[in-house]
Amino acid sequence: MRFTEGTDDMSEELNELHEHAEHAREHPDLAPVTLTMAVLAVLVATVSLLGHRTHTEEIILQNKVTDQWAYYQAKNIRRHTDELFADMTSVMAAKDAEGATKLQEKYRAEADRYKEEQKELDKQARETESETERARRKADRFDLGEVFLEIALVITSITLLSGRRIFWHIGLVMAAAGIFVAASAWVVR
C-alpha cells in the first residue's frame, strides 16, 4: 500500500515537472530553474526510498528484539521450573535418597545453565535494541531531509510562476539543507 502511495506521489510530481518544462520552453532563461526542479524531484524520490527502506529495517529489527526477549523469557520460565523441582526434591521424602539427590543436582545444573544462557540472550537483545534505535534515528534523518527537499521543490517552482529568481535561490538553500540532513543519516551512531 505504501509503495503505491509513493508511486502516485512521484507521478504527480513528474506531471508537474512536465508542465513546468512546457512553461520553460516559452522562457528559456528559466531553463536552469526547470533543471533544478528535475534534479530535486530525483533527490526527493531517492531520499524517500532510503527512508522507507530504513523504516523497514527498523521494523525487522524490532521484531527480532521482540523474539529475543520472548526467548529470554522462555529460558527464565524453564530456569524457575527447574529451580522449583530442585527445591521440591530437597524437601520431599524419597524412598531412594541417592536418586533424589541426583535428580536435585540435575535440576540445579539445568537451572544454572539457563541462567548463563540468559546472560547472553540479554546482551544480544540489548545490542539489537541499540541497532533498532540507530535505524530509527537514520530513518528520521531521511524523513527530515525529504521534507526539506520537498519544500525546496515547491519554493523553486514558485520561480516559474513569479519569474523572481529569489525563490530559486531560496530553493537551492533548502535543497542544500535537505541533502545535508539526509546525508547525515550515514553518520548516525
Backbone as a printed PyTorch tensor [residue, N CA C, xyz], in Angstrom:
tensor([[[  0.8270,  -1.1790,   0.0000],
         [  0.0000,   0.0000,   0.0000],
         [  0.8700,   1.2410,   0.0000]],

        [[  1.8820,   1.2460,   0.8110],
         [  2.7480,   2.4000,   0.9090],
         [  3.5210,   2.6190,  -0.3860]],

        [[  3.8860,   1.5390,  -1.0620],
         [  4.6160,   1.6400,  -2.3130],
         [  3.7720,   2.3500,  -3.3650]],

        [[  2.4910,   2.0220,  -3.4430],
         [  1.6360,   2.6470,  -4.4480],
         [  1.4150,   4.1220,  -4.1280]],

        [[  1.3730,   4.4630,  -2.8450],
         [  1.2380,   5.8730,  -2.4800],
         [  2.4480,   6.6410,  -2.9760]],

        [[  3.6340,   6.1090,  -2.7810],
         [  4.8560,   6.7540,  -3.2350],
         [  4.8810,   6.8670,  -4.7450]],

        [[  4.3770,   5.8600,  -5.4530],
         [  4.3250,   5.8760,  -6.9080],
         [  3.3590,   6.9570,  -7.3850]],

        [[  2.2080,   7.0890,  -6.7230],
         [  1.2440,   8.1200,  -7.0850],
         [  1.8310,   9.5100,  -6.8670]],

        [[  2.5240,   9.7050,  -5.7370],
         [  3.1540,  10.9910,  -5.4580],
         [  4.1920,  11.3230,  -6.5190]],

        [[  4.9850,  10.3160,  -6.9120],
         [  6.0070,  10.5320,  -7.9180],
         [  5.3660,  10.8800,  -9.2610]],

        [[  4.2590,  10.2380,  -9.6000],
         [  3.5710,  10.5220, -10.8600],
         [  3.0760,  11.9550, -10.8850]],

        [[  2.5300,  12.3980,  -9.7600],
         [  2.0570,  13.7800,  -9.6690],
         [  3.2120,  14.7570,  -9.8460]],

        [[  4.3340,  14.4680,  -9.1920],
         [  5.4930,  15.3470,  -9.3100],
         [  6.0270,  15.3660, -10.7310]],

        [[  6.0410,  14.2120, -11.3990],
         [  6.5120,  14.1600, -12.7840],
         [  5.5800,  14.9400, -13.7040]],

        [[  4.2700,  14.8620, -13.4540],
         [  3.3170,  15.6490, -14.2510],
         [  3.5490,  17.1400, -14.0520]],

        [[  3.7810,  17.5290, -12.8040],
         [  4.0680,  18.9440, -12.5270],
         [  5.3380,  19.3780, -13.2270]],

        [[  6.3550,  18.5270, -13.1820],
         [  7.6110,  18.8590, -13.8510],
         [  7.4050,  19.0150, -15.3580]],

        [[  6.5700,  18.1600, -15.9310],
         [  6.2850,  18.2530, -17.3590],
         [  5.6200,  19.5940, -17.6760]],

        [[  4.6750,  19.9850, -16.8520],
         [  4.0090,  21.2740, -17.0500],
         [  5.0020,  22.4210, -16.9410]],

        [[  5.8930,  22.3250, -15.9480],
         [  6.8910,  23.3800, -15.7820],
         [  7.8700,  23.4050, -16.9530]],

        [[  8.1740,  22.2440, -17.5090],
         [  9.0690,  22.1840, -18.6680],
         [  8.4280,  22.8780, -19.8670]],

        [[  7.1210,  22.6780, -20.0310],
         [  6.4020,  23.3640, -21.1140],
         [  6.4800,  24.8750, -20.9200]],

        [[  6.3110,  25.2980, -19.6740],
         [  6.3860,  26.7360, -19.3610],
         [  7.7960,  27.2590, -19.6410]],

        [[  8.8030,  26.4470, -19.3240],
         [ 10.1960,  26.8700, -19.5090],
         [ 10.5530,  27.0060, -20.9840]],

        [[  9.8810,  26.2600, -21.8630],
         [ 10.1450,  26.3960, -23.2990],
         [  9.8140,  27.8050, -23.7750]],

        [[  8.7920,  28.3560, -23.1520],
         [  8.3970,  29.7160, -23.5190],
         [  9.3780,  30.7460, -22.9710]],

        [[ 10.0750,  30.3810, -21.8770],
         [ 11.0220,  31.3000, -21.2370],
         [ 12.3570,  30.5790, -21.0420]],

        [[ 13.2380,  30.6150, -22.0480],
         [ 14.5000,  29.8680, -21.9610],
         [ 15.3930,  30.3110, -20.8010]],

        [[ 15.2200,  31.5340, -20.3130],
         [ 16.0360,  31.9890, -19.1820],
         [ 15.6880,  31.2410, -17.8980]],

        [[ 14.5620,  30.5120, -17.8940],
         [ 14.1560,  29.7340, -16.7270],
         [ 14.6030,  28.2700, -16.8210]],

        [[ 15.3540,  27.9230, -17.8490],
         [ 15.8200,  26.5340, -18.0240],
         [ 16.6170,  26.0300, -16.8180]],

        [[ 17.5120,  26.8390, -16.2160],
         [ 18.2200,  26.3280, -15.0280],
         [ 17.2760,  26.0050, -13.8720]],

        [[ 16.2000,  26.7630, -13.7560],
         [ 15.2220,  26.5160, -12.6970],
         [ 14.5230,  25.1820, -12.9530]],

        [[ 14.1480,  24.9450, -14.1820],
         [ 13.4840,  23.6910, -14.5310],
         [ 14.4210,  22.5070, -14.3100]],

        [[ 15.6710,  22.6690, -14.7030],
         [ 16.6570,  21.6020, -14.4740],
         [ 16.8330,  21.3480, -12.9740]],

        [[ 16.8770,  22.4140, -12.2000],
         [ 16.9880,  22.2760, -10.7440],
         [ 15.7980,  21.5000, -10.1980]],

        [[ 14.6260,  21.7850, -10.7030],
         [ 13.4320,  21.0890, -10.2320],
         [ 13.4800,  19.6030, -10.5840]],

        [[ 13.9820,  19.2930, -11.7590],
         [ 14.0930,  17.8850, -12.1420],
         [ 15.0710,  17.1600, -11.2160]],

        [[ 16.1880,  17.7920, -10.9230],
         [ 17.1750,  17.1940, -10.0150],
         [ 16.5670,  17.0370,  -8.6220]],

        [[ 15.8380,  18.0430,  -8.1740],
         [ 15.1910,  17.9740,  -6.8580],
         [ 14.1770,  16.8360,  -6.8000]],

        [[ 13.4320,  16.6420,  -7.8780],
         [ 12.4510,  15.5510,  -7.8990],
         [ 13.1530,  14.1990,  -7.7630]],

        [[ 14.2780,  14.0360,  -8.4270],
         [ 15.0470,  12.7900,  -8.3200],
         [ 15.5720,  12.6260,  -6.8930]],

        [[ 16.0700,  13.7010,  -6.3080],
         [ 16.5750,  13.6370,  -4.9360],
         [ 15.4650,  13.3030,  -3.9440]],

        [[ 14.2990,  13.8940,  -4.1360],
         [ 13.1560,  13.5960,  -3.2580],
         [ 12.8140,  12.1110,  -3.3390]],

        [[ 12.7610,  11.5870,  -4.5520],
         [ 12.4290,  10.1720,  -4.7320],
         [ 13.4880,   9.2750,  -4.0880]],

        [[ 14.7460,   9.6300,  -4.2570],
         [ 15.8360,   8.8230,  -3.7020],
         [ 15.8250,   8.8340,  -2.1780]],

        [[ 15.7170,  10.0110,  -1.6010],
         [ 15.7080,  10.1240,  -0.1380],
         [ 14.4600,   9.4660,   0.4420]],

        [[ 13.3430,   9.5920,  -0.2540],
         [ 12.1080,   8.9330,   0.1930],
         [ 12.2900,   7.4200,   0.2110]],

        [[ 12.8800,   6.8820,  -0.8400],
         [ 13.1280,   5.4410,  -0.9060],
         [ 14.0630,   4.9900,   0.2130]],

        [[ 15.1210,   5.7470,   0.4420],
         [ 16.0480,   5.4040,   1.5310],
         [ 15.3440,   5.4360,   2.8840]],

        [[ 14.4740,   6.4070,   3.0690],
         [ 13.7140,   6.4860,   4.3150],
         [ 12.7930,   5.2990,   4.5020]],

        [[ 12.0930,   4.9120,   3.4330],
         [ 11.1830,   3.7610,   3.5170],
         [ 11.9560,   2.4860,   3.8390]],

        [[ 13.0820,   2.3090,   3.1780],
         [ 13.8760,   1.0930,   3.4270],
         [ 14.4370,   1.0770,   4.8460]],

        [[ 14.8230,   2.2130,   5.3380],
         [ 15.3580,   2.2710,   6.6980],
         [ 14.2540,   2.0200,   7.7190]],

        [[ 13.0540,   2.5210,   7.4570],
         [ 11.9290,   2.2120,   8.3460],
         [ 11.6240,   0.7140,   8.3270]],

        [[ 11.7270,   0.0920,   7.1670],
         [ 11.5220,  -1.3560,   7.0720],
         [ 12.5680,  -2.0930,   7.8890]],

        [[ 13.8080,  -1.6510,   7.7800],
         [ 14.8870,  -2.2580,   8.5780],
         [ 14.5950,  -2.1130,  10.0690]],

        [[ 14.0980,  -0.9530,  10.4570],
         [ 13.7470,  -0.7060,  11.8610],
         [ 12.6780,  -1.6870,  12.3350]],

        [[ 11.6690,  -1.9130,  11.5230],
         [ 10.5870,  -2.8330,  11.8960],
         [ 11.1130,  -4.2590,  12.0200]],

        [[ 11.9540,  -4.6710,  11.0820],
         [ 12.5330,  -6.0140,  11.1370],
         [ 13.3590,  -6.1860,  12.4010]],

        [[ 14.1700,  -5.1920,  12.7200],
         [ 14.9810,  -5.2640,  13.9360],
         [ 14.1130,  -5.2900,  15.1870]],

        [[ 13.0260,  -4.5130,  15.1830],
         [ 12.1340,  -4.5010,  16.3410],
         [ 11.5010,  -5.8750,  16.5450]],

        [[ 11.1400,  -6.5230,  15.4440],
         [ 10.5920,  -7.8850,  15.5490],
         [ 11.6410,  -8.8420,  16.1000]],

        [[ 12.8800,  -8.6580,  15.6800],
         [ 13.9630,  -9.5090,  16.1760],
         [ 14.1580,  -9.3000,  17.6840]],

        [[ 14.0810,  -8.0520,  18.1320],
         [ 14.1910,  -7.7560,  19.5650],
         [ 13.0770,  -8.4450,  20.3350]],

        [[ 11.8690,  -8.3600,  19.8130],
         [ 10.7210,  -8.9970,  20.4680],
         [ 10.9410, -10.5060,  20.5780]],

        [[ 11.4220, -11.1060,  19.5050],
         [ 11.7010, -12.5500,  19.5230],
         [ 12.7800, -12.8930,  20.5420]],

        [[ 13.8190, -12.0660,  20.5970],
         [ 14.9080, -12.3380,  21.5410],
         [ 14.4280, -12.2410,  22.9860]],

        [[ 13.5990, -11.2440,  23.2810],
         [ 13.0930, -11.1220,  24.6510],
         [ 12.1270, -12.2640,  24.9740]],

        [[ 11.3760, -12.7270,  24.0090],
         [ 10.4830, -13.8730,  24.2410],
         [ 11.3030, -15.1270,  24.5330]],

        [[ 12.3830, -15.3130,  23.8030],
         [ 13.2600, -16.4620,  24.0310],
         [ 13.9050, -16.3610,  25.4170]],

        [[ 14.3070, -15.1430,  25.7950],
         [ 14.8630, -14.8990,  27.1290],
         [ 13.8400, -15.2940,  28.1930]],

        [[ 12.6080, -14.8750,  27.9910],
         [ 11.5500, -15.1730,  28.9620],
         [ 11.2800, -16.6720,  29.0440]],

        [[ 11.3320, -17.3510,  27.9100],
         [ 11.1360, -18.8070,  27.9050],
         [ 12.2360, -19.4850,  28.7270]],

        [[ 13.4620, -19.0210,  28.5650],
         [ 14.5760, -19.5740,  29.3500],
         [ 14.3660, -19.2780,  30.8410]],

        [[ 13.8460, -18.1150,  31.1280],
         [ 13.5890, -17.7230,  32.5140],
         [ 12.5380, -18.6490,  33.1410]],

        [[ 11.4940, -18.9330,  32.4070],
         [ 10.4460, -19.8320,  32.9130],
         [ 11.0160, -21.2270,  33.1510]],

        [[ 11.8110, -21.7060,  32.2030],
         [ 12.4060, -23.0320,  32.3660],
         [ 13.3490, -23.0710,  33.5750]],

        [[ 14.1120, -21.9910,  33.7580],
         [ 15.0260, -21.9280,  34.9060],
         [ 14.2400, -21.9820,  36.2120]],

        [[ 13.1740, -21.1940,  36.2960],
         [ 12.3590, -21.1900,  37.5140],
         [ 11.7060, -22.5550,  37.7560]],

        [[ 11.2790, -23.1960,  36.7000],
         [ 10.6870, -24.5340,  36.8330],
         [ 11.7190, -25.5240,  37.3650]],

        [[ 12.9270, -25.4810,  36.8070],
         [ 13.9910, -26.3810,  37.2710],
         [ 14.3720, -26.0900,  38.7290]],

        [[ 14.4220, -24.8190,  39.0940],
         [ 14.7160, -24.4680,  40.4900],
         [ 13.6200, -24.9870,  41.4180]],

        [[ 12.3830, -24.8760,  40.9650],
         [ 11.2600, -25.3770,  41.7550],
         [ 11.3760, -26.8860,  41.9590]],

        [[ 11.6550, -27.6340,  40.8960],
         [ 11.8150, -29.0920,  41.0210],
         [ 12.9880, -29.4410,  41.9210]],

        [[ 14.0860, -28.6980,  41.8110],
         [ 15.2510, -28.9510,  42.6610],
         [ 14.8940, -28.7070,  44.1260]],

        [[ 14.1690, -27.6220,  44.3810],
         [ 13.7490, -27.3290,  45.7520],
         [ 12.7850, -28.3930,  46.2770]],

        [[ 11.8760, -28.8360,  45.4340],
         [ 10.9120, -29.8450,  45.8620],
         [ 11.5990, -31.1700,  46.1840]],

        [[ 12.5990, -31.5420,  45.4080],
         [ 13.2900, -32.8110,  45.6660],
         [ 14.0910, -32.7430,  46.9600]],

        [[ 14.4520, -31.5500,  47.3850],
         [ 15.2280, -31.4430,  48.6170],
         [ 14.3500, -31.5580,  49.8680]],

        [[ 13.0720, -31.2620,  49.7640],
         [ 12.2040, -31.2920,  50.9410],
         [ 11.2720, -32.4980,  50.9820]],

        [[ 11.1460, -33.1780,  49.8800],
         [ 10.2460, -34.3340,  49.8400],
         [ 10.9710, -35.5880,  50.3190]],

        [[ 10.2350, -36.4060,  51.0360],
         [ 10.7910, -37.6830,  51.4790],
         [ 10.8200, -38.6180,  50.2800]],

        [[ 11.9440, -39.2860,  50.1130],
         [ 12.0800, -40.1820,  48.9670],
         [ 12.5290, -41.5500,  49.4470]],

        [[ 12.0380, -42.5610,  48.7640],
         [ 12.4670, -43.9180,  49.0760],
         [ 13.9140, -44.1130,  48.6430]],

        [[ 14.3040, -43.4190,  47.5720],
         [ 15.6560, -43.5300,  47.0340],
         [ 16.3540, -42.1790,  47.2260]],

        [[ 17.0510, -42.0120,  48.3400],
         [ 17.7060, -40.7460,  48.6690],
         [ 18.7920, -40.3970,  47.6440]],

        [[ 19.5290, -41.4000,  47.2170],
         [ 20.5930, -41.1660,  46.2330],
         [ 19.9920, -40.6970,  44.9060]],

        [[ 18.9050, -41.3180,  44.4820],
         [ 18.2230, -40.9280,  43.2400],
         [ 17.6550, -39.5180,  43.3540]],

        [[ 17.1030, -39.1810,  44.5180],
         [ 16.5560, -37.8360,  44.7400],
         [ 17.6650, -36.7980,  44.6840]],

        [[ 18.8310, -37.1060,  45.2290],
         [ 19.9740, -36.1850,  45.2010],
         [ 20.4410, -35.9710,  43.7700]],

        [[ 20.5240, -37.0500,  43.0070],
         [ 20.9330, -36.9400,  41.6050],
         [ 19.9330, -36.0820,  40.8240]],

        [[ 18.6590, -36.3010,  41.0860],
         [ 17.6150, -35.5330,  40.4080],
         [ 17.7170, -34.0490,  40.7790]],

        [[ 17.9670, -33.8040,  42.0640],
         [ 18.1200, -32.4310,  42.5290],
         [ 19.3160, -31.7780,  41.8440]],

        [[ 20.4430, -32.4720,  41.7560],
         [ 21.6540, -31.9440,  41.1070],
         [ 21.3960, -31.6750,  39.6220]],

        [[ 20.6440, -32.5600,  38.9910],
         [ 20.3200, -32.3950,  37.5710],
         [ 19.5370, -31.0960,  37.3520]],

        [[ 18.5010, -30.8970,  38.1790],
         [ 17.6890, -29.7020,  38.0140],
         [ 18.4560, -28.4270,  38.3780]],

        [[ 19.3190, -28.4920,  39.3640],
         [ 20.1540, -27.3290,  39.7120],
         [ 21.1090, -26.9980,  38.5560]],

        [[ 21.7180, -28.0190,  37.9680],
         [ 22.6280, -27.8100,  36.8400],
         [ 21.8850, -27.1940,  35.6500]],

        [[ 20.6770, -27.6920,  35.3810],
         [ 19.8740, -27.1410,  34.2930],
         [ 19.5310, -25.6810,  34.5640]],

        [[ 19.1440, -25.3830,  35.7940],
         [ 18.8040, -24.0060,  36.1590],
         [ 20.0180, -23.0950,  35.9930]],

        [[ 21.1800, -23.5580,  36.3950],
         [ 22.4110, -22.7690,  36.2450],
         [ 22.7310, -22.5380,  34.7680]],

        [[ 22.5330, -23.5850,  33.9610],
         [ 22.7990, -23.4580,  32.5230],
         [ 21.8720, -22.4140,  31.9050]],

        [[ 20.5870, -22.4440,  32.2760],
         [ 19.6410, -21.4600,  31.7510],
         [ 20.0090, -20.0540,  32.2020]],

        [[ 20.4950, -19.9370,  33.4160],
         [ 20.8930, -18.6270,  33.9360],
         [ 22.0360, -18.0490,  33.1010]],

        [[ 23.0080, -18.8720,  32.7450],
         [ 24.1320, -18.4290,  31.9150],
         [ 23.6610, -18.0750,  30.5050]],

        [[ 22.7740, -18.8880,  29.9540],
         [ 22.2490, -18.6170,  28.6200],
         [ 21.4740, -17.3020,  28.6040]],

        [[ 20.7740, -17.0200,  29.6910],
         [ 20.0010, -15.7800,  29.7700],
         [ 20.9060, -14.5580,  29.7020]],

        [[ 22.0830, -14.6430,  30.3020],
         [ 23.0120, -13.5020,  30.2590],
         [ 23.3650, -13.1640,  28.8190]],

        [[ 23.6550, -14.1750,  28.0070],
         [ 23.9970, -13.9560,  26.5980],
         [ 22.7860, -13.4350,  25.8130]],

        [[ 21.6160, -13.9980,  26.1060],
         [ 20.3980, -13.5360,  25.4240],
         [ 20.0960, -12.0830,  25.7750]],

        [[ 20.2920, -11.7200,  27.0110],
         [ 20.0840, -10.3430,  27.4520],
         [ 21.0110,  -9.3990,  26.6790]],

        [[ 22.2700,  -9.7930,  26.5730],
         [ 23.2630,  -8.9730,  25.8590],
         [ 22.8650,  -8.8150,  24.3820]],

        [[ 22.4890,  -9.9190,  23.7390],
         [ 22.0980,  -9.8650,  22.3260],
         [ 20.8600,  -8.9900,  22.1210]],

        [[ 19.8770,  -9.1290,  22.9920],
         [ 18.6490,  -8.3420,  22.8550],
         [ 18.9360,  -6.8540,  23.0190]],

        [[ 19.7850,  -6.5150,  23.9590],
         [ 20.1240,  -5.0960,  24.1630],
         [ 20.9020,  -4.5290,  22.9760]],

        [[ 21.7860,  -5.3420,  22.3920],
         [ 22.5200,  -4.8920,  21.2070],
         [ 21.5610,  -4.6640,  20.0370]],

        [[ 20.6000,  -5.5580,  19.8780],
         [ 19.6250,  -5.4110,  18.7960],
         [ 18.7320,  -4.2100,  19.0550]],

        [[ 18.4060,  -3.9440,  20.3120],
         [ 17.6450,  -2.7300,  20.6390],
         [ 18.4160,  -1.4860,  20.2240]],

        [[ 19.7220,  -1.4860,  20.4390],
         [ 20.5610,  -0.3520,  20.0290],
         [ 20.5580,  -0.1930,  18.5120]],

        [[ 20.6410,  -1.3130,  17.7870],
         [ 20.5820,  -1.2650,  16.3240],
         [ 19.2440,  -0.7000,  15.8560]],

        [[ 18.1770,  -1.1090,  16.5300],
         [ 16.8390,  -0.6370,  16.1790],
         [ 16.7450,   0.8670,  16.3780]],

        [[ 17.2570,   1.3390,  17.4780],
         [ 17.2320,   2.7770,  17.7720],
         [ 18.0530,   3.5480,  16.7390]],

        [[ 19.1910,   3.0060,  16.3590],
         [ 20.0410,   3.6440,  15.3480],
         [ 19.2930,   3.7020,  14.0050]],

        [[ 18.6060,   2.6300,  13.6350],
         [ 17.8310,   2.6110,  12.3860],
         [ 16.7120,   3.6500,  12.4430]],

        [[ 16.0790,   3.7950,  13.6040],
         [ 15.0130,   4.8010,  13.7470],
         [ 15.5710,   6.2080,  13.5490]],

        [[ 16.7240,   6.4730,  14.1600],
         [ 17.3330,   7.8050,  14.0130],
         [ 17.7230,   8.0700,  12.5580]],

        [[ 18.2510,   7.0500,  11.8750],
         [ 18.6010,   7.2040,  10.4580],
         [ 17.3540,   7.4980,   9.6320]],

        [[ 16.3000,   6.7460,   9.8770],
         [ 15.0590,   6.9470,   9.1270],
         [ 14.5050,   8.3470,   9.3650]],

        [[ 14.6070,   8.8290,  10.6010],
         [ 14.1490,  10.1860,  10.9110],
         [ 14.9420,  11.2200,  10.1160]],

        [[ 16.2370,  10.9940,   9.9650],
         [ 17.0640,  11.9220,   9.1790],
         [ 16.6410,  11.9160,   7.7160]],

        [[ 16.4070,  10.7230,   7.1760],
         [ 15.9490,  10.6550,   5.7850],
         [ 14.6050,  11.3500,   5.6260]],

        [[ 13.7030,  11.1540,   6.5880],
         [ 12.3870,  11.8000,   6.5230],
         [ 12.5140,  13.3240,   6.5580]],

        [[ 13.3570,  13.8220,   7.4530],
         [ 13.5390,  15.2690,   7.5500],
         [ 14.2010,  15.8150,   6.2850]],

        [[ 15.1880,  15.0900,   5.7610],
         [ 15.8240,  15.5010,   4.5110],
         [ 14.8100,  15.5580,   3.3810]],

        [[ 13.9050,  14.5840,   3.3480],
         [ 12.8540,  14.5590,   2.3300],
         [ 11.9570,  15.7950,   2.4530]],

        [[ 11.6370,  16.1680,   3.6760],
         [ 10.7900,  17.3480,   3.8900],
         [ 11.4830,  18.5950,   3.3330]],

        [[ 12.7530,  18.7720,   3.6500],
         [ 13.4950,  19.9380,   3.1430],
         [ 13.5450,  19.9310,   1.6110]],

        [[ 13.7650,  18.7650,   1.0220],
         [ 13.8220,  18.6820,  -0.4410],
         [ 12.4600,  18.9610,  -1.0720]],

        [[ 11.3950,  18.4830,  -0.4520],
         [ 10.0430,  18.7770,  -0.9510],
         [  9.7750,  20.2870,  -0.8940]],

        [[ 10.1500,  20.8950,   0.2150],
         [  9.9680,  22.3450,   0.3560],
         [ 10.7930,  23.0700,  -0.7010]],

        [[ 12.0200,  22.6160,  -0.9220],
         [ 12.8840,  23.2260,  -1.9330],
         [ 12.2400,  23.1340,  -3.3140]],

        [[ 11.6470,  21.9950,  -3.6090],
         [ 10.9950,  21.8060,  -4.9060],
         [  9.8250,  22.7690,  -5.0760]],

        [[  9.0400,  22.9170,  -4.0400],
         [  7.8830,  23.8260,  -4.1120],
         [  8.3370,  25.2740,  -4.2410]],

        [[  9.3050,  25.6600,  -3.4180],
         [  9.7870,  27.0490,  -3.4760],
         [ 10.4210,  27.3440,  -4.8320]],

        [[ 11.1820,  26.3950,  -5.3540],
         [ 11.8010,  26.5890,  -6.6650],
         [ 10.7360,  26.7270,  -7.7480]],

        [[  9.6520,  25.9730,  -7.6310],
         [  8.5910,  26.0660,  -8.6410],
         [  7.9130,  27.4330,  -8.6210]],

        [[  7.9530,  28.1050,  -7.4960],
         [  7.3690,  29.4540,  -7.4220],
         [  8.1080,  30.3940,  -8.3650]],

        [[  9.3850,  30.1200,  -8.6160],
         [ 10.1610,  30.9310,  -9.5610],
         [  9.5040,  30.9290, -10.9300]],

        [[  9.0180,  29.7740, -11.3550],
         [  8.3690,  29.6870, -12.6730],
         [  7.0720,  30.4890, -12.7120]],

        [[  6.3800,  30.5290, -11.5900],
         [  5.1140,  31.2600, -11.5430],
         [  5.3260,  32.7660, -11.4180]],

        [[  6.3180,  33.1300, -10.6080],
         [  6.5170,  34.5530, -10.3340],
         [  7.5710,  35.1980, -11.2280]],

        [[  8.4930,  34.3910, -11.7480],
         [  9.5780,  34.9510, -12.5510],
         [ 10.6650,  35.5760, -11.6900]],

        [[ 10.5470,  35.4720, -10.3880],
         [ 11.5330,  36.0820,  -9.4820],
         [ 12.5480,  35.0150,  -9.0640]],

        [[ 13.8160,  35.2660,  -9.3450],
         [ 14.8700,  34.2890,  -9.0880],
         [ 15.2010,  34.1110,  -7.6060]],

        [[ 14.7330,  35.0140,  -6.7680],
         [ 14.9930,  34.8740,  -5.3260],
         [ 14.4370,  33.5430,  -4.8200]],

        [[ 13.3030,  33.1120,  -5.3790],
         [ 12.7110,  31.8350,  -4.9610],
         [ 13.5970,  30.6570,  -5.3710]],

        [[ 14.2420,  30.7840,  -6.5120],
         [ 15.1640,  29.7360,  -6.9530],
         [ 16.3300,  29.6260,  -5.9750]],

        [[ 16.8650,  30.7850,  -5.5590],
         [ 17.9890,  30.8010,  -4.6170],
         [ 17.5810,  30.2370,  -3.2540]],

        [[ 16.4040,  30.6100,  -2.8000],
         [ 15.9060,  30.0620,  -1.5210],
         [ 15.7120,  28.5450,  -1.6560]],

        [[ 15.1900,  28.1270,  -2.7900],
         [ 15.0110,  26.6920,  -3.0380],
         [ 16.3440,  25.9530,  -3.0120]],

        [[ 17.3790,  26.5570,  -3.5800],
         [ 18.7060,  25.9320,  -3.5720],
         [ 19.2420,  25.7970,  -2.1410]],

        [[ 18.9960,  26.8130,  -1.3260],
         [ 19.4350,  26.7470,   0.0750],
         [ 18.6850,  25.6340,   0.8060]],

        [[ 17.3760,  25.5500,   0.5900],
         [ 16.5810,  24.4910,   1.2250],
         [ 17.0240,  23.1150,   0.7270]],

        [[ 17.3450,  23.0280,  -0.5550],
         [ 17.8140,  21.7480,  -1.1130],
         [ 19.1350,  21.3490,  -0.4670]],

        [[ 20.0310,  22.3080,  -0.2900],
         [ 21.3140,  22.0070,   0.3560],
         [ 21.0760,  21.5100,   1.7840]],

        [[ 20.1370,  22.1310,   2.4810],
         [ 19.8130,  21.6900,   3.8360],
         [ 19.2560,  20.2680,   3.8100]],

        [[ 18.3790,  19.9860,   2.8500],
         [ 17.8060,  18.6460,   2.7330],
         [ 18.8480,  17.5980,   2.4260]],

        [[ 19.7590,  17.9180,   1.5250],
         [ 20.8370,  16.9820,   1.1760],
         [ 21.7320,  16.7470,   2.3900]],

        [[ 22.0630,  17.8140,   3.0990],
         [ 22.9210,  17.6890,   4.2770],
         [ 22.2550,  16.8190,   5.3470]],

        [[ 20.9900,  17.0700,   5.6280],
         [ 20.2710,  16.2940,   6.6610],
         [ 20.1700,  14.8130,   6.2590]],

        [[ 19.8180,  14.5760,   4.9900],
         [ 19.7010,  13.1850,   4.5210],
         [ 21.0640,  12.4740,   4.5680]],

        [[ 22.1100,  13.1750,   4.1450],
         [ 23.4500,  12.5810,   4.1480],
         [ 23.9310,  12.3100,   5.5790]],

        [[ 23.4590,  13.0970,   6.5130],
         [ 23.8780,  12.9000,   7.9080],
         [ 23.3620,  11.5740,   8.4840]],

        [[ 22.4220,  10.9400,   7.7920],
         [ 21.9070,   9.6400,   8.2600],
         [ 23.0090,   8.5940,   8.2780]],

        [[ 24.0020,   8.7350,   7.4140],
         [ 25.0790,   7.7410,   7.3560],
         [ 26.0990,   7.8840,   8.4810]],

        [[ 26.0310,   8.9710,   9.2290],
         [ 26.9570,   9.1280,  10.3490],
         [ 26.2710,   8.9610,  11.6930]],

        [[ 24.9980,   8.6040,  11.6700],
         [ 24.2390,   8.4080,  12.9000],
         [ 24.8100,   7.2230,  13.6600]],

        [[ 25.0350,   7.3880,  14.9160],
         [ 25.5380,   6.3140,  15.7890],
         [ 24.5320,   6.0100,  16.8460]]])
